[in-house]
Amino acid sequence: MKNTVTAEHWKRFLEIAEENPKLITNQFCGSNVKAKLNTLWQSVVNSLNSLVYGEKSVSE
């Protein structure tokens, strides 16, 4: 299956970004900034992969 970004992927990503604006601005504060960012991106990956159009990892 080809891993193509669909309109539904963009819709889900925008919903997540609206709920988590720091994802776009990358303005995390405090300790463990990298861990917080990785956790947030992993949740994005999980959400997008749940759409069953193919899977990608955080690094992709």
A tleap script that builds the chain and sets N, CA, C and O, in Angstrom:
source leaprc.protein.ff14SB
mol = sequence {
  NMET LYS ASN THR VAL THR ALA GLU HIE TRP
  LYS ARG PHE LEU GLU ILE ALA GLU GLU ASN
  PRO LYS LEU ILE THR ASN GLN PHE CYS GLY
  SER ASN VAL LYS ALA LYS LEU ASN THR LEU
  TRP GLN SER VAL VAL ASN SER LEU ASN SER
  LEU VAL TYR GLY GLU LYS SER VAL SER CGLU
}
set mol.1.N position { 0.850 -1.183 0.000 }
set mol.1.CA position { 0.000 0.000 0.000 }
set mol.1.C position { 0.894 1.244 0.000 }
set mol.1.O position { 1.849 1.334 0.771 }
set mol.2.N position { 0.583 2.164 -0.841 }
set mol.2.CA position { 1.350 3.399 -0.930 }
set mol.2.C position { 0.973 4.326 0.219 }
set mol.2.O position { -0.208 4.509 0.514 }
set mol.3.N position { 1.977 4.909 0.864 }
set mol.3.CA position { 1.740 5.826 1.988 }
set mol.3.C position { 1.547 7.241 1.461 }
set mol.3.O position { 2.501 8.014 1.369 }
set mol.4.N position { 0.326 7.570 1.120 }
set mol.4.CA position { -0.008 8.882 0.589 }
set mol.4.C position { -0.792 9.661 1.637 }
set mol.4.O position { -1.668 9.115 2.308 }
set mol.5.N position { -0.469 10.927 1.766 }
set mol.5.CA position { -1.200 11.796 2.694 }
set mol.5.C position { -2.541 12.145 2.061 }
set mol.5.O position { -2.607 12.615 0.925 }
set mol.6.N position { -3.601 11.908 2.814 }
set mol.6.CA position { -4.949 12.177 2.315 }
set mol.6.C position { -5.506 13.436 2.976 }
set mol.6.O position { -4.911 13.988 3.902 }
set mol.7.N position { -6.639 13.868 2.486 }
set mol.7.CA position { -7.317 15.017 3.091 }
set mol.7.C position { -7.680 14.720 4.540 }
set mol.7.O position { -7.667 15.614 5.386 }
set mol.8.N position { -8.001 13.463 4.821 }
set mol.8.CA position { -8.343 13.092 6.190 }
set mol.8.C position { -7.120 13.200 7.116 }
set mol.8.O position { -7.247 13.578 8.281 }
set mol.9.N position { -5.939 12.863 6.584 }
set mol.9.CA position { -4.710 13.038 7.368 }
set mol.9.C position { -4.517 14.511 7.727 }
set mol.9.O position { -4.234 14.845 8.878 }
set mol.10.N position { -4.672 15.387 6.732 }
set mol.10.CA position { -4.486 16.820 6.983 }
set mol.10.C position { -5.506 17.331 7.989 }
set mol.10.O position { -5.181 18.126 8.871 }
set mol.11.N position { -6.735 16.869 7.850 }
set mol.11.CA position { -7.786 17.292 8.778 }
set mol.11.C position { -7.420 16.879 10.202 }
set mol.11.O position { -7.505 17.689 11.125 }
set mol.12.N position { -7.014 15.624 10.384 }
set mol.12.CA position { -6.648 15.129 11.709 }
set mol.12.C position { -5.439 15.893 12.242 }
set mol.12.O position { -5.415 16.268 13.415 }
set mol.13.N position { -4.424 16.131 11.385 }
set mol.13.CA position { -3.242 16.862 11.829 }
set mol.13.C position { -3.606 18.276 12.270 }
set mol.13.O position { -3.108 18.748 13.292 }
set mol.14.N position { -4.454 18.950 11.525 }
set mol.14.CA position { -4.858 20.312 11.894 }
set mol.14.C position { -5.647 20.328 13.196 }
set mol.14.O position { -5.501 21.250 13.998 }
set mol.15.N position { -6.479 19.320 13.410 }
set mol.15.CA position { -7.206 19.224 14.679 }
set mol.15.C position { -6.224 19.077 15.847 }
set mol.15.O position { -6.373 19.729 16.880 }
set mol.16.N position { -5.232 18.223 15.672 }
set mol.16.CA position { -4.221 18.015 16.710 }
set mol.16.C position { -3.427 19.299 16.935 }
set mol.16.O position { -3.152 19.663 18.078 }
set mol.17.N position { -3.057 19.986 15.857 }
set mol.17.CA position { -2.283 21.225 15.964 }
set mol.17.C position { -3.083 22.318 16.678 }
set mol.17.O position { -2.522 23.092 17.452 }
set mol.18.N position { -4.381 22.381 16.421 }
set mol.18.CA position { -5.211 23.366 17.110 }
set mol.18.C position { -5.280 23.077 18.600 }
set mol.18.O position { -5.312 23.999 19.415 }
set mol.19.N position { -5.301 21.800 18.956 }
set mol.19.CA position { -5.331 21.410 20.367 }
set mol.19.C position { -3.963 21.572 21.032 }
set mol.19.O position { -3.875 21.736 22.248 }
set mol.20.N position { -2.900 21.525 20.233 }
set mol.20.CA position { -1.517 21.580 20.740 }
set mol.20.C position { -0.694 22.570 19.922 }
set mol.20.O position { 0.166 22.149 19.148 }
set mol.21.N position { -0.932 23.875 20.070 }
set mol.21.CA position { -0.222 24.854 19.239 }
set mol.21.C position { 1.295 24.807 19.402 }
set mol.21.O position { 2.024 25.254 18.516 }
set mol.22.N position { 1.778 24.275 20.518 }
set mol.22.CA position { 3.226 24.177 20.709 }
set mol.22.C position { 3.849 23.223 19.702 }
set mol.22.O position { 5.051 23.290 19.444 }
set mol.23.N position { 3.050 22.347 19.138 }
set mol.23.CA position { 3.533 21.442 18.105 }
set mol.23.C position { 4.023 22.241 16.897 }
set mol.23.O position { 5.025 21.886 16.277 }
set mol.24.N position { 3.327 23.300 16.573 }
set mol.24.CA position { 3.676 24.137 15.421 }
set mol.24.C position { 4.740 25.170 15.789 }
set mol.24.O position { 5.685 25.389 15.031 }
set mol.25.N position { 4.585 25.799 16.946 }
set mol.25.CA position { 5.517 26.854 17.334 }
set mol.25.C position { 6.812 26.319 17.919 }
set mol.25.O position { 7.822 27.022 17.952 }
set mol.26.N position { 6.782 25.054 18.389 }
set mol.26.CA position { 7.955 24.416 18.989 }
set mol.26.C position { 8.471 25.204 20.187 }
set mol.26.O position { 9.679 25.264 20.418 }
set mol.27.N position { 7.562 25.811 20.952 }
set mol.27.CA position { 7.943 26.622 22.104 }
set mol.27.C position { 7.575 25.920 23.408 }
set mol.27.O position { 6.663 26.332 24.125 }
set mol.28.N position { 8.306 24.858 23.689 }
set mol.28.CA position { 8.122 24.126 24.936 }
set mol.28.C position { 9.005 24.738 26.006 }
set mol.28.O position { 10.111 25.195 25.717 }
set mol.29.N position { 8.533 24.750 27.218 }
set mol.29.CA position { 9.287 25.315 28.336 }
set mol.29.C position { 9.511 24.247 29.394 }
set mol.29.O position { 8.816 23.232 29.443 }
set mol.30.N position { 10.494 24.506 30.230 }
set mol.30.CA position { 10.744 23.630 31.363 }
set mol.30.C position { 11.709 22.509 31.046 }
set mol.30.O position { 12.382 22.499 30.015 }
set mol.31.N position { 11.750 21.566 31.972 }
set mol.31.CA position { 12.672 20.450 31.810 }
set mol.31.C position { 12.071 19.399 30.883 }
set mol.31.O position { 10.864 19.371 30.642 }
set mol.32.N position { 12.921 18.564 30.386 }
set mol.32.CA position { 12.511 17.459 29.512 }
set mol.32.C position { 11.791 17.925 28.251 }
set mol.32.O position { 10.831 17.292 27.811 }
set mol.33.N position { 12.246 19.016 27.678 }
set mol.33.CA position { 11.608 19.570 26.486 }
set mol.33.C position { 11.620 18.552 25.352 }
set mol.33.O position { 10.602 18.347 24.691 }
set mol.34.N position { 12.759 17.917 25.125 }
set mol.34.CA position { 12.866 16.954 24.036 }
set mol.34.C position { 11.917 15.778 24.265 }
set mol.34.O position { 11.282 15.305 23.323 }
set mol.35.N position { 11.817 15.310 25.492 }
set mol.35.CA position { 10.921 14.198 25.809 }
set mol.35.C position { 9.465 14.594 25.570 }
set mol.35.O position { 8.688 13.801 25.038 }
set mol.36.N position { 9.092 15.809 25.959 }
set mol.36.CA position { 7.720 16.289 25.746 }
set mol.36.C position { 7.408 16.379 24.257 }
set mol.36.O position { 6.328 15.988 23.812 }
set mol.37.N position { 8.364 16.897 23.493 }
set mol.37.CA position { 8.186 17.029 22.051 }
set mol.37.C position { 8.056 15.654 21.400 }
set mol.37.O position { 7.180 15.447 20.560 }
set mol.38.N position { 8.916 14.720 21.781 }
set mol.38.CA position { 8.849 13.369 21.218 }
set mol.38.C position { 7.534 12.686 21.563 }
set mol.38.O position { 6.954 12.001 20.721 }
set mol.39.N position { 7.062 12.865 22.784 }
set mol.39.CA position { 5.788 12.276 23.195 }
set mol.39.C position { 4.638 12.840 22.379 }
set mol.39.O position { 3.744 12.104 21.961 }
set mol.40.N position { 4.662 14.140 22.155 }
set mol.40.CA position { 3.605 14.777 21.374 }
set mol.40.C position { 3.635 14.281 19.929 }
set mol.40.O position { 2.587 13.955 19.371 }
set mol.41.N position { 4.818 14.218 19.316 }
set mol.41.CA position { 4.918 13.729 17.944 }
set mol.41.C position { 4.513 12.271 17.844 }
set mol.41.O position { 3.907 11.864 16.853 }
set mol.42.N position { 4.840 11.477 18.860 }
set mol.42.CA position { 4.429 10.075 18.838 }
set mol.42.C position { 2.911 9.961 18.864 }
set mol.42.O position { 2.346 9.084 18.210 }
set mol.43.N position { 2.245 10.837 19.610 }
set mol.43.CA position { 0.779 10.813 19.630 }
set mol.43.C position { 0.214 11.227 18.267 }
set mol.43.O position { -0.817 10.705 17.843 }
set mol.44.N position { 0.877 12.151 17.585 }
set mol.44.CA position { 0.459 12.541 16.236 }
set mol.44.C position { 0.594 11.344 15.296 }
set mol.44.O position { -0.322 11.033 14.536 }
set mol.45.N position { 1.737 10.684 15.358 }
set mol.45.CA position { 1.982 9.511 14.510 }
set mol.45.C position { 0.926 8.437 14.762 }
set mol.45.O position { 0.368 7.874 13.820 }
set mol.46.N position { 0.659 8.160 16.023 }
set mol.46.CA position { -0.334 7.132 16.358 }
set mol.46.C position { -1.715 7.498 15.822 }
set mol.46.O position { -2.433 6.649 15.295 }
set mol.47.N position { -2.071 8.755 15.961 }
set mol.47.CA position { -3.375 9.209 15.498 }
set mol.47.C position { -3.495 9.098 13.980 }
set mol.47.O position { -4.509 8.626 13.468 }
set mol.48.N position { -2.467 9.531 13.267 }
set mol.48.CA position { -2.501 9.476 11.803 }
set mol.48.C position { -2.443 8.033 11.302 }
set mol.48.O position { -3.126 7.684 10.339 }
set mol.49.N position { -1.637 7.198 11.946 }
set mol.49.CA position { -1.551 5.802 11.543 }
set mol.49.C position { -2.857 5.061 11.807 }
set mol.49.O position { -3.147 4.067 11.142 }
set mol.50.N position { -3.645 5.529 12.766 }
set mol.50.CA position { -4.910 4.872 13.073 }
set mol.50.C position { -5.937 5.045 11.955 }
set mol.50.O position { -6.979 4.389 11.966 }
set mol.51.N position { -5.654 5.915 10.998 }
set mol.51.CA position { -6.566 6.125 9.880 }
set mol.51.C position { -6.492 4.971 8.872 }
set mol.51.O position { -7.291 4.928 7.936 }
set mol.52.N position { -5.568 4.055 9.040 }
set mol.52.CA position { -5.431 2.834 8.261 }
set mol.52.C position { -5.160 3.082 6.771 }
set mol.52.O position { -5.659 2.347 5.920 }
set mol.53.N position { -4.397 4.081 6.469 }
set mol.53.CA position { -3.990 4.339 5.097 }
set mol.53.C position { -2.516 3.982 4.893 }
set mol.53.O position { -1.944 4.318 3.857 }
set mol.54.N position { -1.912 3.328 5.832 }
set mol.54.CA position { -0.485 3.030 5.806 }
set mol.54.C position { 0.116 3.585 7.072 }
set mol.54.O position { -0.520 4.366 7.782 }
set mol.55.N position { 1.342 3.184 7.359 }
set mol.55.CA position { 1.975 3.621 8.593 }
set mol.55.C position { 3.341 4.227 8.311 }
set mol.55.O position { 4.051 3.823 7.390 }
set mol.56.N position { 3.685 5.211 9.138 }
set mol.56.CA position { 5.010 5.821 9.125 }
set mol.56.C position { 5.440 5.984 10.575 }
set mol.56.O position { 4.610 5.996 11.484 }
set mol.57.N position { 6.737 6.109 10.778 }
set mol.57.CA position { 7.268 6.311 12.122 }
set mol.57.C position { 7.477 7.799 12.362 }
set mol.57.O position { 7.309 8.615 11.456 }
set mol.58.N position { 7.845 8.142 13.589 }
set mol.58.CA position { 8.136 9.535 13.934 }
set mol.58.C position { 9.264 10.057 13.056 }
set mol.58.O position { 9.209 11.203 12.610 }
set mol.59.N position { 10.274 9.254 12.799 }
set mol.59.CA position { 11.433 9.704 12.006 }
set mol.59.C position { 11.093 9.912 10.538 }
set mol.59.O position { 11.824 10.604 9.829 }
set mol.60.N position { 10.005 9.328 10.076 }
set mol.60.CA position { 9.616 9.499 8.679 }
set mol.60.C position { 8.797 10.753 8.517 }
set mol.60.O position { 8.372 11.073 7.407 }
savepdb mol mol.pdb
quit
